[in-house]
Amino acid sequence: MTDSERRRRVLITGATGGVGSHLAASLAEGYELVLHARSAEDAPEGAELKLAELGEYEQVLALMDGIDTVVHMAGAASPESSWELVLEANIVGVRNVLEAAREAGVRRVVLASSNHAMGMYDRHEQWPVYPDQLPRADSLYGVSKIFGESLSRFYHDEHGLDVINLRIGWYSEDPLAAQEDILRAMWLSPRDCTAVVRCAIEAEVRYGLFYAISDNPNRRWSLTNTQLELGYRPQDSWTDLPGASEDVVEGGADVRDDWPHGA
């Protein structure tokens, strides 16, 4: 079997979460998947999960056997997460994933970052936002994502580990359920989510920060390097859905002063 014919062995952490469970289903045809979760309680019927606590290094290292790419989706996911929660899941956990990947000789880590790493630009309506601007977290959750991005830069520079950071917008099957323009603007559809992660796994670029959102007309975040360097071509827009109607606001609709609380 040639390298081009051999399927990559891809570990998806957090495979029972919202994005992780979607990827576990949508990437199954193209890759040999290894699925991780903290417990087997939420496992889909018939799915085999590898269990590990992200804060326990030896447990994380045990996940890496024979892995080509880690798609790291596990961790605290709410911008209202406490310090204790993001410390364990998003700071210690990310370090453990990157270090275990390095020790095991993994080729690449696709790291789930977040729009909340730049969320103060959104709160103060300072658009457009580009991936190379100074990070400005809007929450402790956002701070933890900035930490992951910075640590991944070190692991790439110091150890040669490929790391693709995806600043994921708002993943949802129904963007029309949101009442806030900013959420619809950062919508990432399930189809586009699969596409951008697949691009992140396969792209030749070895490190970078990339926004991952759909082709929404009211977006304020640059997709230029995501398109040029990863080859991502978003297919969906919230305004294409039945019943959707965009109220065009010059400069972008106002964002409430306590963003992202309650988002």
ABEGO torsion letter per residue (X at the ends): XBAAABBBBBBBBGAABAAAAAAAAAAAAABBBBBBBABAAABBBGBBBBBBBAABAAAAAAAABGBABBBBABEBABAABBAAAAAAAAAAAAAAAAAAAAAAGBABBBBBBBAAAAAAAAAAGBOBBBAABBBBBABAAAAAAAAAAAAAAAAAAAAGBBBBBBBBBBBBABAAABABAAAAAABBBAAAAAAAAAAAAABABABEBBBBBBBBAABABBAAAAAAAAGBBBABBAAABBGBBBBBBBGEBBBBAAOABGX
